[in-house]
Amino acid sequence: MIIAGLQKTTLIDYPGKIACVVFLAGCNFRCPWCYSAELVLPLKIAKQPRMAEKDFLDFLRDRKGKLDGVVICGGEPTINKDLTQFVQKIKNLGFFVKLDTNGSNPGMLKDLVDQKLIDYVAMDIKISPENPVYQNLMQEGITMDKIKQSVEFLKRGSIDFEFRTTVVNTVHNKEDFLEIAKWIGGENVKYYLQNFRAEKTIDPEFEKIEPHKDEWLKNIAKEISPHFKICQTR
């Protein structure tokens, strides 16, 4: 496991809690519009400063009583076989844990939930399930079936969770969201649309793309909101 970054305080990444964000390097997706090339591409990861696990845990000990929780994101945290042990150490210090994931490892997701090691999950939904773009983003060994397993597991309601999509002009259209709503919708489901920011993307061509107008996103959210408990833009 490579700890490649730490945001010491956030008021927005963990709903209802004051948290820090720890960034784990490495990812099994290659989304060309991703802003975090330094956490995804091996050549860039090699140049990233690293933080020792001990130093991170010492930081948490110093923040007890000041922080409520820890957000674990990447990259994709669940590619790390030692993630469970890492999260256990965080929980032993008394913090709530939120996991950000692409849903590619439903087995680990279920184990973390069953062992009560995580308290909140945010799962990225890349695009509509039948769109070939989804499969093109995945690295070897990842299948759409695994993504669907994670969706169904979360929808059973064993843990507080949300789904979210970064909405990219030229990639996503209205029909994608109508299909996504049918797929992930449910009376206990929170779904958020996040507008794309054209900055330091893995594929530099995406830095030239104009984001959708906010009004367009709000109209989409309004149209599909009957499928969800909450459907909003961010």
N, C-alpha and C positions, 0 to 999 in steps of 0.2 A: 504494500500500500504506500502510495506517495501522497503526503500532505503537501499540496502545492500552493496553498493560500489560506488566509484567515481574514474574515471581516469581523472586527471585534464587537460591533454592535449593529443590530438592525431592528427596526420597529415595524417592518413591512413583510418580511419573508416568512415569519411564523405567525399565523393569525392569532391575535389576542395575547401575544407573549413578546417580551424583550429577549432577544436571542443573539447569538453569534452565528456566523456561517463558516463552516470548514469545507474547503474545496479539495476533493480527491482527484488526482490526475488519471487519465485513461478513459476511453469510451469505445463502445462497440457499435456506435452509430457514426455516420459521416453526413451530417446535415449541412449542406453548403451554406445555409444562412446562419449557422451557429456563430455566436460572438466569442466563443471561448476556445479558439484554436490552441492556445497555450495549455489547455487541459485535455486536448483531444489528439493532436497530431504528435507522433513520437519525437520528431526532430525538435519541435517547440517545447515539448515536455522536458526534454533533456537539458534545455537551457533555463528552465524555471527554477527559482530558488525553492528549497524544500525545508519543511519544518519537521523536526523530530516529534514523534508521538509523545514523548515525555514532556517536551516543552509545551505542547498543546494541552495536555492534561494538567500541567502546572498552571497554565493560564486559566483553565476552568476552576481550579481550586481557588485562585485569587479572586475569581468573579462570583463565587458562591454568595447568594444573597443579593447580587446585582443583576444577574442574568437568570431568566427562567428556563431557557431552552437552548438547544443546539440544532442548527439546520445542517444536514449532511448532503452535499451536492457534488457535482462533478463538472465535466465528465459524467461518467455513470458509476455511482458508488458500488452497485451490486456485482461488478466484475471482479471485485476484490474478495478472495476467499476468506480473508481474515476480518471482513467487515463485522461479523457477528461479535467477535471478541472485542473489537474496537468500540462498538456501540455499548457492550456490556460495561466497559470501563467508564464510559460517559454516564450511564444510568447509575452506576455505583456511587457516583458523585452527587446524585440527586437531581439531575437535569431532565427535563422533557426533551424528546428527540423527534425531529421531523426529518423524513427522508424524501429527497427529490429523486425521481427515477423515471426512466423511459419504459419501465415495465417488462424488460427483456428477460428478467430472471424471476419468474413467478414462484419458483421453489424457495429461493432465499427470502423473497418478500413474505411469503406465508410463514416461514420459520421465524422471522423477526417479529411478526405480529403475534404468532402463537406463543412465543417466549416473552411477550409483553416488553420487548426491548425498544419498540418505537411507538409513538403516540399520535403521529399524524403523517399522512403520505400525500405528496403532490406528484401525480403521474402525468407526464407529457403525452398528449395525443397529437401525433405529427400531422395527420391528414386523414381523409376518409379511408376506411379499412380496405376497400377494393381498389383504391387508387394505386397504380404500380409504383408511384413515387415512394410509398411507405417501404416496400420491399427493397427498393434501390438504396435506401438510406442505411440498411442493416448490413453489418459485417457478417462474415462467415459463421454459420452455426445459429444465427438468430432467425426465428420464423414468426410469421404473423400469428400463428397459433399461440406462441408464448405471450405475445402482447394481449391477445384476447383472453387468455387464462388470467392474466393480472387484472384486467378490467372486470371480469366476472367475480374474481375473488374480492376485490374492493367493494363491488356493488352489494355483496352479501352483508356488509355493514359491521365487520368485526373491528374496524378502526375508523376514526375520523379521517376523511380524505377529501381530495378535490382532483378533478381533471382540469387540464389547461392546454391551450394551443397557442403557440406563437404564430400569428397570422401574417403571411407574407404575400404581398401583391405579386402577381404573375405565377404564384404557386397555388394559392387557395382561392376558390370561388364559392359562391353561394351554395351551389349543389353539394360541395364537400361538407358544409356544415349541416345541411339537411340530412345527409347520410350519417355524419358523426352523431347527430342528435338521436337518430333511430338506434344507433349502436350502443352508445354509452348512457343514454337517458334513463332516468329513474327518479322516484319520489324522494330518495335520499341523496341524490347526486348534486354536487356543486360543480359548475363548469365555468371557467374563465377564459376569455379571449384577450390575448396580450398582443398589442401591435408591435410588429417588427421594427427594429431600429437598424438603420443602414450604417453599421460601424464594425470595423475589423472582423469581417466575416471570413470563414474558412475559404470560400470561393470569393475572390475580390470582386467578381462581377455583381455580386449581390449588394455591394456597397453603392452601386449606382441606382438601385431600385427605390422608387418613392413608396413610402408606406401607404397603406390604405387610409382614407380619410376616417377620422374618429366617428363621424356620423354613420359611415358605412358599417363599421363594426357594431355600433349601438343598434342599428336596424337589424342586423343579423341576430344579435343577442336577443332582441325583442321577439323576433319571429320564432326562434327555437326555444324560447324560455318555457313554453308549456311542457316541455319534455323533462324539466329539471326542477329541483328544489330551489336552486339559485342559478341564474345564468347572467353574468355581468362582464363588462370590459374592464381592463386594467390599463 
